[in-house]
């Protein structure tokens, strides 16, 4: 191991190098622009490399490496003294450049001689077992934090799924309420229009009766020619035909509107009861079945009694819509 004199000498050199004021060392008002500011970074790096030796157990360094380190730092101390005694006499620029090059060379030399021993001494200065235990504790804490993070992510995912489900159900309830109101409002508007067509039908029917009565009390003159008879009969048929056609056409409009009113009221009621059945369902398949039956009830063409046997016959159009909806829910 190194002697006490070597340890004291190395500590003196470390203090000498680390206590330097680099800013004052590299620049001097007497030098002007010929200074060592370009080498300031290397000087600071050297001080940084040497400084840890002041707090490390350097007595553990063997004699030969200790002598090498002391020699290297002593040479560097001489270079510092040359910088401190630098003047502009002679070829100052060349002298400055030579010193700058030597600074770079000393930086490499000091690193090569100090760094291996500094790393070893730093390891010896600490408690290795305590360091390993600290690393193990850090690993355990990190693993625990990761597990907690995973649990929080899983919990957050469940909360997000619950929120999405609630939002989807709320949107569905809002949609059911909106569509139910739309069907009811359409039925009310159609009821007003149906009442109008009922009045129109009654008006045309009354005109048809009046025209028929008037035609009955308009006898054909006994001396009327064949042409006059044909003209009079034809005009009666035309007038009565137009009035009766208008009456039947208005009646069909009324019946069609009454059919639409019945269908829209049926759809509105189906949507209103859908929510009650859906909330009562305990599982997903049951809710899907309720939804399919509600869709069938809404879009299937059901008989209303207003359009007669032909118009009230269920068609396949509504069932096709149900099948399309079923296929969409299964994909």
TAGI-V505231 format. One record per helix or strand of 2 or more residues. SS is the DSSP state (H for helix, E for strand). FROM is the first residue (numbers start at 1). LEN is the number of residues. If there is no record, write none. Layout:
BEGIN
ss: (SS | SS)
from: (FROM | FROM)
len: (LEN | LEN)
END
This chain:
BEGIN
ss: (H | H | H | H | H | H | H | H | H | H | H)
from: (4 | 22 | 37 | 58 | 63 | 92 | 128 | 226 | 284 | 308 | 317)
len: (15 | 5 | 19 | 3 | 22 | 34 | 89 | 55 | 16 | 4 | 14)
END
